[in-house]
């Protein structure tokens, strides 16, 4: 005769508990992951970029920090001097906060400072430095 142990859950209950625990741990890891990854990172990694010069002329690496510093849910249209919209503001935010182009003000107007920064960025990543923000420039800005 088998004895029933009330202090020990049945197999289905243990499996359900294990699944619940696994799901909870996964959720915690997903929430804590970015904070843990950045906690020991260098100041340049925390800012989202590593530049070889103070002007941001040569961008070596971006860590995806633009999503934290420059949240944006719109499209990434082709942009050039004279455009004024939210996409320009997003571009300016990325140039300023992620890549260190401090001369770029986030005013949503693609003016001379934005044009100069875009050309400099394009040259630093090996693109044609025409100041026009198209698919290749957007892809380089969002590595």
The first five atom37 places (N, CA, C, CB, O) and aatype in JSON, in Angstrom:
{
  "aatype": [20, 20, 20, 20, 20, 20, 20, 20, 20, 20, 20, 20, 20, 20, 20, 20, 20, 20, 20, 20, 20, 20, 20, 20, 20, 20, 20, 20, 20, 20, 20, 20, 20, 20, 20, 20, 20, 20, 20, 20, 20, 20, 20, 20, 20, 20, 20, 20, 20, 20, 20, 20, 20, 20, 20, 20, 20, 20, 20, 20, 20, 20, 20, 20, 20, 20, 20, 20, 20, 20, 20, 20, 20, 20, 20, 20, 20, 20, 20, 20, 20, 20, 20, 20, 20, 20, 20, 20, 20, 20, 20, 20, 20, 20, 20, 20, 20, 20, 20, 20, 20, 20, 20, 20, 20, 20, 20, 20, 20, 20, 20, 20, 20, 20, 20, 20, 20, 20, 20, 20, 20, 20, 20, 20, 20, 20, 20, 20, 20, 20, 20, 20, 20, 20, 20, 20, 20, 20, 20, 20, 20, 20, 20],
  "atom_mask": [
    [1, 1, 1, 1, 1],
    [1, 1, 1, 1, 1],
    [1, 1, 1, 1, 1],
    [1, 1, 1, 1, 1],
    [1, 1, 1, 1, 1],
    [1, 1, 1, 1, 1],
    [1, 1, 1, 1, 1],
    [1, 1, 1, 1, 1],
    [1, 1, 1, 1, 1],
    [1, 1, 1, 1, 1],
    [1, 1, 1, 1, 1],
    [1, 1, 1, 1, 1],
    [1, 1, 1, 1, 1],
    [1, 1, 1, 1, 1],
    [1, 1, 1, 1, 1],
    [1, 1, 1, 1, 1],
    [1, 1, 1, 1, 1],
    [1, 1, 1, 1, 1],
    [1, 1, 1, 1, 1],
    [1, 1, 1, 1, 1],
    [1, 1, 1, 1, 1],
    [1, 1, 1, 1, 1],
    [1, 1, 1, 1, 1],
    [1, 1, 1, 1, 1],
    [1, 1, 1, 1, 1],
    [1, 1, 1, 1, 1],
    [1, 1, 1, 1, 1],
    [1, 1, 1, 1, 1],
    [1, 1, 1, 1, 1],
    [1, 1, 1, 1, 1],
    [1, 1, 1, 1, 1],
    [1, 1, 1, 1, 1],
    [1, 1, 1, 1, 1],
    [1, 1, 1, 1, 1],
    [1, 1, 1, 1, 1],
    [1, 1, 1, 1, 1],
    [1, 1, 1, 1, 1],
    [1, 1, 1, 1, 1],
    [1, 1, 1, 1, 1],
    [1, 1, 1, 1, 1],
    [1, 1, 1, 1, 1],
    [1, 1, 1, 1, 1],
    [1, 1, 1, 1, 1],
    [1, 1, 1, 1, 1],
    [1, 1, 1, 1, 1],
    [1, 1, 1, 1, 1],
    [1, 1, 1, 1, 1],
    [1, 1, 1, 1, 1],
    [1, 1, 1, 1, 1],
    [1, 1, 1, 1, 1],
    [1, 1, 1, 1, 1],
    [1, 1, 1, 1, 1],
    [1, 1, 1, 1, 1],
    [1, 1, 1, 1, 1],
    [1, 1, 1, 1, 1],
    [1, 1, 1, 1, 1],
    [1, 1, 1, 1, 1],
    [1, 1, 1, 1, 1],
    [1, 1, 1, 1, 1],
    [1, 1, 1, 1, 1],
    [1, 1, 1, 1, 1],
    [1, 1, 1, 1, 1],
    [1, 1, 1, 1, 1],
    [1, 1, 1, 1, 1],
    [1, 1, 1, 1, 1],
    [1, 1, 1, 1, 1],
    [1, 1, 1, 1, 1],
    [1, 1, 1, 1, 1],
    [1, 1, 1, 1, 1],
    [1, 1, 1, 1, 1],
    [1, 1, 1, 1, 1],
    [1, 1, 1, 1, 1],
    [1, 1, 1, 1, 1],
    [1, 1, 1, 1, 1],
    [1, 1, 1, 1, 1],
    [1, 1, 1, 1, 1],
    [1, 1, 1, 1, 1],
    [1, 1, 1, 1, 1],
    [1, 1, 1, 1, 1],
    [1, 1, 1, 1, 1],
    [1, 1, 1, 1, 1],
    [1, 1, 1, 1, 1],
    [1, 1, 1, 1, 1],
    [1, 1, 1, 1, 1],
    [1, 1, 1, 1, 1],
    [1, 1, 1, 1, 1],
    [1, 1, 1, 1, 1],
    [1, 1, 1, 1, 1],
    [1, 1, 1, 1, 1],
    [1, 1, 1, 1, 1],
    [1, 1, 1, 1, 1],
    [1, 1, 1, 1, 1],
    [1, 1, 1, 1, 1],
    [1, 1, 1, 1, 1],
    [1, 1, 1, 1, 1],
    [1, 1, 1, 1, 1],
    [1, 1, 1, 1, 1],
    [1, 1, 1, 1, 1],
    [1, 1, 1, 1, 1],
    [1, 1, 1, 1, 1],
    [1, 1, 1, 1, 1],
    [1, 1, 1, 1, 1],
    [1, 1, 1, 1, 1],
    [1, 1, 1, 1, 1],
    [1, 1, 1, 1, 1],
    [1, 1, 1, 1, 1],
    [1, 1, 1, 1, 1],
    [1, 1, 1, 1, 1],
    [1, 1, 1, 1, 1],
    [1, 1, 1, 1, 1],
    [1, 1, 1, 1, 1],
    [1, 1, 1, 1, 1],
    [1, 1, 1, 1, 1],
    [1, 1, 1, 1, 1],
    [1, 1, 1, 1, 1],
    [1, 1, 1, 1, 1],
    [1, 1, 1, 1, 1],
    [1, 1, 1, 1, 1],
    [1, 1, 1, 1, 1],
    [1, 1, 1, 1, 1],
    [1, 1, 1, 1, 1],
    [1, 1, 1, 1, 1],
    [1, 1, 1, 1, 1],
    [1, 1, 1, 1, 1],
    [1, 1, 1, 1, 1],
    [1, 1, 1, 1, 1],
    [1, 1, 1, 1, 1],
    [1, 1, 1, 1, 1],
    [1, 1, 1, 1, 1],
    [1, 1, 1, 1, 1],
    [1, 1, 1, 1, 1],
    [1, 1, 1, 1, 1],
    [1, 1, 1, 1, 1],
    [1, 1, 1, 1, 1],
    [1, 1, 1, 1, 1],
    [1, 1, 1, 1, 1],
    [1, 1, 1, 1, 1],
    [1, 1, 1, 1, 1],
    [1, 1, 1, 1, 1],
    [1, 1, 1, 1, 1],
    [1, 1, 1, 1, 1],
    [1, 1, 1, 1, 1],
    [1, 1, 1, 1, 1]
  ],
  "atom_positions": [
    [[0.83, -1.16, 0.0], [0.0, 0.0, 0.0], [0.89, 1.25, 0.0], [-0.95, -0.01, 1.2], [1.87, 1.32, 0.74]],
    [[0.54, 2.2, -0.82], [1.32, 3.43, -0.88], [0.75, 4.45, 0.08], [1.35, 3.99, -2.31], [-0.46, 4.55, 0.26]],
    [[1.64, 5.18, 0.68], [1.17, 6.21, 1.61], [1.16, 7.56, 0.9], [2.07, 6.27, 2.88], [2.02, 7.85, 0.06]],
    [[0.22, 8.36, 1.24], [0.11, 9.7, 0.68], [0.79, 10.67, 1.64], [-1.38, 10.1, 0.44], [0.5, 10.69, 2.83]],
    [[1.7, 11.48, 1.11], [2.43, 12.43, 1.95], [1.84, 13.81, 1.72], [3.97, 12.41, 1.65], [2.09, 14.4, 0.67]],
    [[1.08, 14.35, 2.65], [0.45, 15.65, 2.46], [1.44, 16.8, 2.39], [-0.51, 15.91, 3.57], [1.1, 17.87, 1.88]],
    [[2.66, 16.62, 2.88], [3.64, 17.7, 2.86], [4.36, 17.8, 1.51], [4.66, 17.51, 3.96], [5.17, 18.71, 1.32]],
    [[4.09, 16.91, 0.61], [4.78, 16.9, -0.68], [3.76, 17.0, -1.81], [5.64, 15.62, -0.83], [2.85, 16.17, -1.88]],
    [[3.88, 18.02, -2.72], [2.9, 18.17, -3.79], [2.99, 17.02, -4.79], [3.1, 19.5, -4.51], [4.04, 16.39, -4.94]],
    [[1.88, 16.76, -5.46], [1.87, 15.73, -6.5], [2.71, 16.17, -7.69], [0.43, 15.41, -6.94], [3.06, 17.35, -7.79]],
    [[3.03, 15.25, -8.59], [3.86, 15.58, -9.75], [3.29, 16.72, -10.6], [4.04, 14.36, -10.61], [4.04, 17.64, -10.94]],
    [[1.99, 16.69, -10.97], [1.47, 17.8, -11.78], [1.63, 19.15, -11.09], [0.0, 17.58, -12.1], [1.93, 20.15, -11.73]],
    [[1.44, 19.17, -9.75], [1.6, 20.43, -9.02], [3.05, 20.89, -9.04], [1.12, 20.27, -7.58], [3.33, 22.08, -9.15]],
    [[3.99, 19.94, -8.92], [5.41, 20.31, -8.95], [5.8, 20.84, -10.32], [6.29, 19.1, -8.59], [6.55, 21.81, -10.42]],
    [[5.28, 20.22, -11.38], [5.59, 20.71, -12.74], [5.04, 22.11, -12.95], [5.04, 19.75, -13.81], [5.7, 22.97, -13.53]],
    [[3.81, 22.34, -12.48], [3.19, 23.65, -12.62], [4.0, 24.68, -11.83], [1.72, 23.62, -12.14], [4.22, 25.79, -12.31]],
    [[4.43, 24.32, -10.64], [5.25, 25.23, -9.82], [6.58, 25.52, -10.49], [5.49, 24.62, -8.43], [7.06, 26.66, -10.46]],
    [[7.18, 24.51, -11.1], [8.45, 24.71, -11.79], [8.28, 25.64, -12.98], [9.03, 23.36, -12.25], [9.12, 26.51, -13.22]],
    [[7.19, 25.47, -13.74], [6.93, 26.36, -14.88], [6.7, 27.79, -14.41], [5.72, 25.86, -15.69], [7.21, 28.73, -15.01]],
    [[5.93, 27.95, -13.35], [5.67, 29.28, -12.81], [6.96, 29.94, -12.35], [4.66, 29.21, -11.64], [7.2, 31.12, -12.62]],
    [[7.8, 29.18, -11.66], [9.08, 29.71, -11.2], [9.96, 30.1, -12.39], [9.8, 28.68, -10.33], [10.58, 31.16, -12.38]],
    [[10.01, 29.25, -13.41], [10.83, 29.54, -14.59], [10.34, 30.8, -15.29], [10.82, 28.36, -15.57], [11.14, 31.64, -15.7]],
    [[9.02, 30.94, -15.44], [8.46, 32.13, -16.09], [8.76, 33.38, -15.28], [6.95, 31.97, -16.29], [9.07, 34.43, -15.84]],
    [[8.66, 33.28, -13.96], [8.95, 34.43, -13.1], [10.41, 34.84, -13.2], [8.59, 34.09, -11.64], [10.72, 36.03, -13.3]],
    [[11.31, 33.86, -13.16], [12.74, 34.16, -13.27], [13.08, 34.76, -14.62], [13.57, 32.89, -13.04], [13.89, 35.69, -14.71]],
    [[12.47, 34.24, -15.69], [12.72, 34.79, -17.02], [12.25, 36.24, -17.09], [12.0, 33.95, -18.1], [12.95, 37.1, -17.63]],
    [[11.06, 36.5, -16.54], [10.55, 37.87, -16.54], [11.47, 38.82, -15.78], [9.17, 37.91, -15.92], [11.73, 39.93, -16.24]],
    [[11.95, 38.38, -14.64], [12.88, 39.21, -13.85], [14.18, 39.45, -14.61], [13.19, 38.55, -12.5], [14.72, 40.56, -14.6]],
    [[14.68, 38.42, -15.27], [15.93, 38.56, -16.02], [15.75, 39.54, -17.17], [16.4, 37.21, -16.55], [16.64, 40.34, -17.44]],
    [[14.61, 39.47, -17.86], [14.38, 40.39, -18.97], [14.27, 41.83, -18.48], [13.12, 40.0, -19.72], [14.74, 42.75, -19.15]],
    [[13.65, 42.03, -17.34], [13.52, 43.38, -16.8], [14.84, 43.91, -16.26], [12.48, 43.4, -15.7], [15.15, 45.09, -16.43]],
    [[15.62, 43.06, -15.63], [16.86, 43.5, -15.01], [18.05, 43.48, -15.96], [17.17, 42.64, -13.82], [19.05, 44.13, -15.69]],
    [[17.95, 42.75, -17.05], [19.08, 42.57, -17.96], [19.78, 43.84, -18.38], [18.62, 41.87, -19.16], [20.99, 43.95, -18.19]],
    [[19.06, 44.83, -18.96], [19.75, 46.05, -19.4], [20.43, 46.79, -18.26], [18.77, 46.98, -20.07], [21.53, 47.3, -18.43]],
    [[19.79, 46.84, -17.09], [20.4, 47.54, -15.96], [21.65, 46.82, -15.49], [19.4, 47.67, -14.8], [22.66, 47.46, -15.18]],
    [[21.6, 45.5, -15.43], [22.75, 44.72, -15.0], [23.88, 44.85, -16.0], [22.38, 43.25, -14.8], [25.04, 44.98, -15.62]],
    [[23.54, 44.81, -17.3], [24.57, 44.9, -18.33], [25.28, 46.25, -18.3], [23.96, 44.67, -19.71], [26.48, 46.32, -18.54]],
    [[24.54, 47.31, -18.01], [25.13, 48.64, -18.0], [25.78, 48.99, -16.66], [24.08, 49.67, -18.34], [26.59, 49.92, -16.6]],
    [[25.44, 48.27, -15.6], [25.96, 48.61, -14.28], [27.47, 48.61, -14.24], [25.42, 47.66, -13.25], [28.07, 49.47, -13.6]],
    [[28.1, 47.66, -14.9], [29.56, 47.59, -14.88], [30.2, 48.16, -16.12], [29.99, 46.18, -14.72], [31.41, 48.04, -16.3]],
    [[29.42, 48.79, -16.98], [29.96, 49.31, -18.23], [30.71, 50.61, -18.0], [28.83, 49.53, -19.25], [30.5, 51.3, -16.99]],
    [[31.58, 50.94, -18.93], [32.33, 52.18, -18.86], [31.4, 53.36, -19.11], [33.49, 52.18, -19.87], [30.31, 53.17, -19.66]],
    [[31.79, 54.59, -18.73], [30.95, 55.75, -18.98], [30.6, 55.92, -20.45], [31.63, 56.99, -18.48], [29.49, 56.33, -20.77]],
    [[31.53, 55.62, -21.36], [31.22, 55.79, -22.78], [30.19, 54.77, -23.24], [32.48, 55.67, -23.62], [29.37, 55.09, -24.1]],
    [[30.22, 53.56, -22.69], [29.21, 52.57, -23.06], [27.85, 52.97, -22.51], [29.61, 51.17, -22.54], [26.82, 52.75, -23.15]],
    [[27.85, 53.57, -21.31], [26.59, 54.0, -20.73], [25.98, 55.12, -21.55], [26.79, 54.45, -19.28], [24.75, 55.23, -21.62]],
    [[26.79, 55.95, -22.16], [26.25, 57.04, -22.97], [25.8, 56.54, -24.32], [27.26, 58.13, -23.14], [25.09, 57.26, -25.03]],
    [[26.21, 55.32, -24.7], [25.72, 54.76, -25.94], [26.72, 54.77, -27.06], [24.53, 55.47, -26.37], [26.43, 54.25, -28.13]],
    [[27.88, 55.34, -26.87], [28.83, 55.41, -27.98], [30.24, 55.57, -27.46], [28.48, 56.56, -28.93], [30.47, 55.98, -26.32]],
    [[31.19, 55.23, -28.31], [32.58, 55.48, -28.03], [33.12, 56.26, -29.22], [33.39, 54.15, -27.8], [33.11, 55.76, -30.34]],
    [[33.58, 57.47, -28.98], [34.1, 58.29, -30.06], [35.6, 58.46, -29.88], [33.4, 59.67, -30.1], [36.09, 58.52, -28.75]],
    [[36.32, 58.52, -30.98], [37.77, 58.63, -30.92], [38.21, 60.07, -30.7], [38.39, 58.09, -32.19], [39.35, 60.3, -30.29]],
    [[37.34, 61.04, -30.96], [37.7, 62.43, -30.73], [36.57, 63.13, -30.01], [38.03, 63.15, -32.06], [35.45, 62.64, -29.97]],
    [[36.87, 64.29, -29.44], [35.87, 65.05, -28.71], [34.74, 65.56, -29.59], [36.51, 66.18, -28.03], [33.67, 65.86, -29.07]],
    [[34.95, 65.66, -30.89], [33.91, 66.18, -31.78], [32.98, 65.09, -32.26], [34.54, 66.87, -32.95], [32.0, 65.39, -32.96]],
    [[33.24, 63.85, -31.92], [32.4, 62.76, -32.39], [32.69, 62.4, -33.84], [30.95, 63.11, -32.23], [31.86, 61.77, -34.49]],
    [[33.86, 62.82, -34.35], [34.16, 62.64, -35.77], [34.27, 61.18, -36.17], [35.45, 63.35, -36.11], [33.87, 60.81, -37.27]],
    [[34.79, 60.35, -35.3], [34.99, 58.94, -35.67], [34.25, 58.05, -34.68], [36.52, 58.58, -35.7], [34.72, 57.85, -33.56]],
    [[33.14, 57.54, -35.07], [32.35, 56.69, -34.19], [32.84, 55.27, -34.33], [30.84, 56.79, -34.52], [32.86, 54.71, -35.43]],
    [[33.24, 54.66, -33.21], [33.75, 53.3, -33.26], [32.66, 52.28, -32.96], [34.9, 53.13, -32.29], [32.63, 51.2, -33.56]],
    [[31.77, 52.6, -32.04], [30.8, 51.61, -31.61], [29.61, 52.31, -30.98], [31.42, 50.6, -30.63], [29.78, 53.28, -30.24]],
    [[28.41, 51.83, -31.26], [27.21, 52.3, -30.56], [26.56, 51.09, -29.91], [26.21, 53.02, -31.54], [26.6, 49.98, -30.46]],
    [[25.97, 51.29, -28.76], [25.43, 50.15, -28.02], [23.92, 50.06, -28.07], [25.86, 50.23, -26.6], [23.33, 49.23, -27.38]],
    [[23.27, 50.88, -28.88], [21.82, 50.83, -28.9], [21.19, 51.73, -27.86], [21.35, 49.43, -28.7], [19.99, 51.62, -27.61]],
    [[21.97, 52.61, -27.25], [21.47, 53.51, -26.22], [20.44, 54.5, -26.72], [22.59, 54.26, -25.62], [19.74, 55.12, -25.93]],
    [[20.33, 54.65, -28.05], [19.37, 55.62, -28.57], [17.95, 55.29, -28.16], [19.46, 55.67, -30.07], [17.13, 56.2, -28.05]],
    [[17.63, 54.03, -27.91], [16.27, 53.68, -27.53], [15.96, 54.19, -26.13], [16.06, 52.16, -27.6], [14.81, 54.52, -25.83]],
    [[16.96, 54.27, -25.29], [16.74, 54.77, -23.94], [16.73, 56.29, -23.94], [17.81, 54.25, -22.98], [15.9, 56.91, -23.28]],
    [[17.64, 56.89, -24.67], [17.79, 58.34, -24.67], [16.89, 59.04, -25.68], [19.21, 58.71, -24.93], [16.54, 60.2, -25.48]],
    [[16.52, 58.36, -26.75], [15.78, 58.99, -27.84], [14.58, 58.13, -28.24], [16.69, 59.23, -29.04], [14.55, 57.64, -29.37]],
    [[13.61, 57.93, -27.36], [12.48, 57.09, -27.72], [11.71, 57.69, -28.89], [11.55, 56.91, -26.52], [11.48, 58.9, -28.95]],
    [[11.32, 56.84, -29.82], [10.66, 57.3, -31.03], [9.92, 56.13, -31.64], [11.68, 57.91, -32.04], [10.49, 55.05, -31.77]],
    [[8.68, 56.33, -32.03], [7.9, 55.25, -32.61], [7.5, 55.52, -34.05], [6.67, 55.01, -31.79], [6.78, 54.73, -34.66]],
    [[7.97, 56.63, -34.61], [7.61, 56.98, -35.98], [8.47, 56.26, -37.02], [7.72, 58.46, -36.18], [9.25, 55.37, -36.69]],
    [[8.29, 56.67, -38.26], [9.06, 56.09, -39.36], [10.41, 56.77, -39.47], [8.28, 56.21, -40.69], [10.67, 57.77, -38.81]],
    [[11.26, 56.22, -40.32], [12.58, 56.79, -40.57], [12.63, 57.22, -42.04], [13.73, 55.76, -40.24], [13.21, 56.52, -42.88]],
    [[12.02, 58.36, -42.35], [11.95, 58.81, -43.75], [13.27, 59.4, -44.23], [10.83, 59.83, -43.92], [14.19, 59.62, -43.44]],
    [[13.34, 59.65, -45.52], [14.5, 60.34, -46.07], [14.43, 61.79, -45.62], [14.56, 60.23, -47.65], [13.38, 62.43, -45.69]],
    [[15.57, 62.31, -45.16], [15.62, 63.66, -44.61], [16.77, 64.45, -45.22], [15.75, 63.62, -43.09], [17.79, 63.88, -45.61]],
    [[16.59, 65.75, -45.3], [17.63, 66.64, -45.76], [17.42, 68.02, -45.19], [17.68, 66.68, -47.3], [16.44, 68.28, -44.49]],
    [[18.34, 68.92, -45.5], [18.27, 70.28, -44.98], [16.92, 70.91, -45.34], [19.43, 71.14, -45.54], [16.44, 70.81, -46.47]],
    [[16.32, 71.55, -44.34], [15.05, 72.22, -44.53], [13.86, 71.43, -44.01], [14.85, 72.5, -45.97], [12.79, 72.0, -43.77]],
    [[14.02, 70.12, -43.82], [12.92, 69.33, -43.27], [12.71, 69.72, -41.8], [13.22, 67.81, -43.4], [13.66, 70.07, -41.1]],
    [[11.48, 69.65, -41.37], [11.14, 69.95, -39.97], [10.01, 69.03, -39.54], [10.73, 71.46, -39.8], [8.86, 69.2, -39.94]],
    [[10.35, 68.04, -38.7], [9.34, 67.09, -38.22], [9.92, 66.26, -37.07], [8.87, 66.15, -39.37], [11.06, 66.46, -36.65]],
    [[9.11, 65.34, -36.56], [9.54, 64.51, -35.43], [10.73, 63.62, -35.79], [8.39, 63.65, -34.95], [11.58, 63.35, -34.94]],
    [[10.79, 63.15, -37.04], [11.91, 62.3, -37.46], [13.22, 63.08, -37.4], [11.68, 61.76, -38.9], [14.26, 62.52, -37.05]],
    [[13.18, 64.36, -37.73], [14.38, 65.2, -37.62], [14.78, 65.32, -36.15], [14.14, 66.62, -38.24], [15.96, 65.24, -35.82]],
    [[13.8, 65.5, -35.27], [14.1, 65.55, -33.84], [14.74, 64.26, -33.34], [12.83, 65.82, -33.05], [15.65, 64.3, -32.52]],
    [[14.27, 63.13, -33.84], [14.85, 61.83, -33.47], [16.29, 61.75, -33.98], [14.01, 60.66, -34.05], [17.19, 61.32, -33.25]],
    [[16.51, 62.14, -35.22], [17.86, 62.17, -35.79], [18.78, 63.05, -34.94], [17.82, 62.7, -37.26], [19.89, 62.64, -34.6]],
    [[18.32, 64.24, -34.6], [19.12, 65.16, -33.8], [19.42, 64.59, -32.42], [18.41, 66.51, -33.67], [20.53, 64.74, -31.9]],
    [[18.44, 63.94, -31.82], [18.64, 63.33, -30.51], [19.73, 62.26, -30.58], [17.33, 62.72, -29.98], [20.62, 62.22, -29.73]],
    [[19.66, 61.4, -31.6], [20.67, 60.35, -31.75], [22.06, 60.96, -31.96], [20.31, 59.41, -32.93], [23.03, 60.54, -31.33]],
    [[22.14, 61.95, -32.84], [23.44, 62.58, -33.1], [24.0, 63.21, -31.83], [23.31, 63.65, -34.21], [25.19, 63.08, -31.54]],
    [[23.15, 63.9, -31.08], [23.59, 64.61, -29.88], [23.87, 63.67, -28.71], [22.55, 65.63, -29.48], [24.97, 63.68, -28.16]],
    [[22.9, 62.87, -28.33], [23.01, 62.08, -27.1], [23.73, 60.76, -27.26], [21.66, 61.83, -26.55], [24.38, 60.29, -26.33]],
    [[23.63, 60.14, -28.43], [24.25, 58.83, -28.62], [25.65, 58.96, -29.2], [23.39, 57.95, -29.52], [26.58, 58.28, -28.76]],
    [[25.81, 59.83, -30.2], [27.09, 59.94, -30.89], [27.92, 61.15, -30.48], [26.86, 59.99, -32.36], [29.03, 61.32, -30.97]],
    [[27.4, 62.01, -29.6], [28.2, 63.08, -29.02], [28.34, 64.35, -29.84], [29.51, 62.57, -28.75], [29.26, 65.14, -29.59]],
    [[27.48, 64.57, -30.81], [27.52, 65.81, -31.59], [26.77, 66.89, -30.8], [26.9, 65.62, -33.03], [25.59, 67.14, -31.05]],
    [[27.45, 67.51, -29.86], [26.82, 68.47, -28.94], [26.4, 69.76, -29.63], [27.77, 68.79, -27.81], [25.6, 70.52, -29.07]],
    [[26.92, 70.04, -30.83], [26.52, 71.25, -31.55], [25.12, 71.12, -32.14], [27.52, 71.56, -32.66], [24.53, 72.11, -32.57]],
    [[24.58, 69.91, -32.15], [23.25, 69.67, -32.71], [22.2, 69.87, -31.61], [23.14, 68.24, -33.32], [22.19, 69.15, -30.61]],
    [[21.33, 70.85, -31.82], [20.23, 71.11, -30.9], [19.02, 70.31, -31.36], [19.91, 72.63, -30.83], [18.75, 70.22, -32.55]],
    [[18.31, 69.72, -30.41], [17.11, 68.96, -30.76], [15.94, 69.93, -30.85], [16.82, 67.82, -29.7], [15.22, 70.17, -29.88]],
    [[15.76, 70.5, -32.06], [14.69, 71.46, -32.3], [13.75, 71.02, -33.43], [15.27, 72.81, -32.63], [12.83, 71.76, -33.79]],
    [[13.98, 69.83, -33.99], [13.17, 69.24, -35.06], [13.28, 69.99, -36.38], [11.72, 69.2, -34.63], [12.44, 69.83, -37.26]],
    [[14.33, 70.81, -36.53], [14.57, 71.55, -37.77], [15.93, 71.14, -38.31], [14.49, 73.1, -37.55], [16.94, 71.31, -37.63]],
    [[15.97, 70.61, -39.53], [17.22, 70.15, -40.15], [17.92, 71.38, -40.73], [16.94, 69.06, -41.28], [17.7, 71.76, -41.88]],
    [[18.78, 71.98, -39.91], [19.51, 73.17, -40.3], [20.98, 72.89, -40.54], [19.35, 74.24, -39.26], [21.38, 71.75, -40.74]],
    [[21.78, 73.96, -40.5], [23.21, 73.86, -40.8], [23.98, 72.95, -39.83], [23.83, 75.23, -40.8], [24.82, 72.17, -40.26]],
    [[23.69, 73.06, -38.52], [24.41, 72.23, -37.55], [24.09, 70.75, -37.74], [24.06, 72.66, -36.11], [24.97, 69.89, -37.64]],
    [[22.83, 70.45, -38.01], [22.43, 69.06, -38.26], [23.08, 68.55, -39.54], [20.89, 68.93, -38.35], [23.58, 67.43, -39.58]],
    [[23.09, 69.37, -40.57], [23.71, 69.0, -41.84], [25.19, 68.68, -41.65], [23.54, 70.12, -42.88], [25.68, 67.67, -42.14]],
    [[25.91, 69.55, -40.93], [27.34, 69.33, -40.7], [27.57, 68.04, -39.91], [27.95, 70.52, -39.95], [28.49, 67.28, -40.22]],
    [[26.75, 67.8, -38.89], [26.91, 66.58, -38.08], [26.6, 65.33, -38.9], [25.99, 66.64, -36.85], [27.3, 64.33, -38.77]],
    [[25.56, 65.38, -39.72], [25.21, 64.23, -40.56], [26.36, 63.92, -41.52], [23.9, 64.49, -41.36], [26.75, 62.76, -41.67]],
    [[26.91, 64.94, -42.17], [28.03, 64.72, -43.09], [29.23, 64.12, -42.35], [28.44, 66.05, -43.78], [29.87, 63.19, -42.85]],
    [[29.53, 64.66, -41.18], [30.65, 64.15, -40.39], [30.41, 62.7, -39.99], [30.87, 65.02, -39.14], [31.31, 61.87, -40.08]],
    [[29.2, 62.4, -39.54], [28.86, 61.03, -39.15], [28.98, 60.09, -40.35], [27.44, 60.97, -38.56], [29.57, 59.02, -40.25]],
    [[28.41, 60.5, -41.49], [28.46, 59.65, -42.68], [29.9, 59.33, -43.06], [27.74, 60.34, -43.85], [30.23, 58.19, -43.38]],
    [[30.75, 60.34, -43.04], [32.15, 60.11, -43.39], [32.81, 59.16, -42.39], [32.92, 61.45, -43.43], [33.6, 58.3, -42.79]],
    [[32.48, 59.3, -41.1], [33.12, 58.49, -40.07], [32.74, 57.01, -40.15], [32.75, 59.02, -38.71], [33.47, 56.16, -39.65]],
    [[31.61, 56.71, -40.78], [31.2, 55.3, -40.91], [31.36, 54.78, -42.33], [29.75, 55.15, -40.48], [30.9, 53.68, -42.65]],
    [[32.01, 55.56, -43.19], [32.32, 55.1, -44.54], [31.21, 55.28, -45.56], [32.67, 53.68, -44.49], [31.24, 54.63, -46.61]],
    [[30.24, 56.13, -45.28], [29.18, 56.42, -46.25], [29.54, 57.66, -47.04], [27.82, 56.61, -45.54], [30.42, 58.43, -46.65]],
    [[28.87, 57.87, -48.17], [29.04, 59.1, -48.93], [28.54, 60.25, -48.06], [28.27, 59.05, -50.31], [27.39, 60.24, -47.62]],
    [[29.39, 61.23, -47.82], [29.06, 62.34, -46.93], [28.31, 63.42, -47.7], [30.33, 62.93, -46.28], [28.87, 64.47, -48.02]],
    [[27.03, 63.14, -48.0], [26.22, 64.09, -48.76], [25.23, 64.87, -47.89], [25.47, 63.36, -49.85], [24.56, 65.77, -48.38]],
    [[25.13, 64.52, -46.61], [24.22, 65.21, -45.71], [22.77, 64.79, -45.85], [24.32, 66.67, -45.94], [21.9, 65.32, -45.16]],
    [[22.5, 63.84, -46.73], [21.16, 63.34, -46.96], [20.97, 62.08, -46.12], [20.91, 63.05, -48.47], [21.78, 61.15, -46.21]],
    [[19.92, 62.03, -45.32], [19.68, 60.87, -44.45], [18.68, 59.94, -45.13], [19.15, 61.32, -43.05], [17.48, 60.21, -45.18]],
    [[19.22, 58.86, -45.66], [18.4, 57.84, -46.3], [18.54, 56.52, -45.56], [18.8, 57.66, -47.78], [19.01, 56.5, -44.42]],
    [[18.14, 55.42, -46.19], [18.17, 54.11, -45.52], [19.55, 53.71, -44.99], [17.68, 53.06, -46.46], [19.65, 53.13, -43.91]],
    [[20.6, 53.99, -45.74], [21.95, 53.59, -45.3], [22.4, 54.38, -44.07], [22.96, 53.79, -46.44], [23.01, 53.82, -43.17]],
    [[22.08, 55.66, -44.05], [22.46, 56.48, -42.89], [21.64, 56.07, -41.66], [22.25, 57.98, -43.18], [22.18, 55.96, -40.56]],
    [[20.33, 55.84, -41.86], [19.52, 55.38, -40.73], [20.05, 54.05, -40.19], [18.04, 55.22, -41.15], [20.12, 53.86, -38.97]],
    [[20.44, 53.14, -41.09], [20.96, 51.84, -40.65], [22.25, 52.01, -39.85], [21.21, 50.92, -41.87], [22.47, 51.29, -38.87]],
    [[23.09, 52.95, -40.26], [24.34, 53.19, -39.53], [24.07, 53.85, -38.17], [25.28, 54.09, -40.37], [24.78, 53.59, -37.2]],
    [[23.05, 54.69, -38.1], [22.69, 55.35, -36.84], [22.09, 54.36, -35.84], [21.7, 56.48, -37.1], [22.24, 54.53, -34.63]],
    [[21.42, 53.34, -36.35], [20.79, 52.31, -35.52], [21.5, 50.98, -35.75], [19.27, 52.18, -35.83], [20.94, 50.1, -36.41]],
    [[22.71, 50.81, -35.23], [23.44, 49.55, -35.5], [22.79, 48.35, -34.85], [24.88, 49.67, -35.02], [23.28, 47.23, -34.99]]
  ]
}
